[in-house]
């Protein structure tokens, strides 16, 4: 099974009770990727996740730390490096993506992921050899 990079939006849905269907689906995705050892996350995603959980979802810091601990135990975490920032700028210019989305692609490439699960990027698009997959459009999981 190919390595899969997990975008922040998928992580956030697992703790957002506003849409129980998406919450359960994303929890299933994370569980499968964790069990198979194929899921990857970046420090950027952990940072963005923390911001959403604290600011938007209003979870207390202690609960947020518990969520983070679970993610850190379950997935290999890629720590962005200066070269990722440079590459993200190139990707941003080449594909007209936001800098932050480009940084996700750079981290996915550095993690040797062929797929990024994201609801925010264009499903099916291939960016520098990395395919964007909207997991909500998958026929099976």
N, C-alpha and C positions, 0 to 999 in steps of 0.2 A: 504494500500500500504506500502511495506517495505521501510525503510530508505535506501537511496543510498548515498554513499560517492563518491565525485567527485575528480578524480585525476587531477593533474595540466594540463596535456595535453589537456583535454577537455575544461578547462577554457581558455587556450591559443588560441585554435582554434576559440573561439567566437570573438576574436579581430584581428585575422590574415587573412587579405584579400588575401593571396596567394592562398587559396583554398576556393572559395566562397561556394561551395557545403558543405564542412565540416563546414565552418563558420556558415552557415544557420542552418545546422543540429544540431550543438552544441548549438546554441542560442535557438533552439526549446527545446532541452533537458533541459537546464538550466531554461527556462521559465516554463516548466511543473513541474520540481522539486521544483521551487520556489513557484508556485501557490499551489501545494499540501502540501507544508511544510515538504517534506520528504528529501530534499537535505541537505547534510552536507559537510563542507570543514574544513580543518585544517589550522592553522597558517603557517605550512610548505608549503602548497599549495599556500597561499597568497604570501609568500616570493618568492617561485620559479616563480610564475606568474609574480610578479613585476620584477624579474631579466630578464625573457624572454622578457617582454614587453619593458623594458628600453634598454637592451643591444642588443637583436636580432632584435626586430621590430622597434626600434628607436623612440618610443613614448616619448614625453616630460613628465617629472615628474608630471606636473599638470593633464595631461590626465590620467596617470597611477593612480593617487590618485582618480580621478573620477570613474574609473573602480573598484578600490578597494572598494570605498564607496558603489557602487551598489551591489557588492558581499556581503559585510558585512551586508547590509540592507536586502538582499534577502535570506540569508542562515544562519543557526546556525553554528558558528565557534568553532571548538574544539582546545583548546590551549594545545599543547603537554606538558607533564609533565616528570620529570625524570624517572618515572616508564615506560613510553612509550619508552624511549631510551633503557632501559634495555630489555624490551620485543622485541623491534626491533632487537637487537643484537641476541636474541634467535631465532627469526623468520628467520633472515638472515642466521644463521647457519643451521637451520633445513630444509629450503627450497632453499638454495643457491640463494637467492635474493640479490639485492644490499641493503645496509643499508637504503637508502632513500625510496625505495619501501617498505621495511619492516616497516619503520616508518609510512608510509601511512596505511598499514594493521593494525598496532597497534592503530592508531588514529581511524580508521573505527570501530574496535572492541570496543574501549572505547566509541564511539558515538552510539553503539548498531546498527550499520549498518550490514545488511546481504549481501549487494552487494557493490562492488566498480566498478564504471564506469572508465575504462582505456583502452587506445589503446596500452599501452606499456607492460602490463602484459599479461600472457597467458589466453586467453578467455576460460572460463569454469572451470579454476582451482579453487579449494577450498583451502584456506590457513587459518588455524586456525578457521574454521567455516565461513569464509567470501568468497563469490563467486566473482570471477573476471568476469566482463561482458564487452566485447568490444561493445559499443553502435552502432558502425557502422555495426555490424553483426546482429542487432535486425531486425526482420521482420516488426515490427510496433513500433510506439512510443507512 
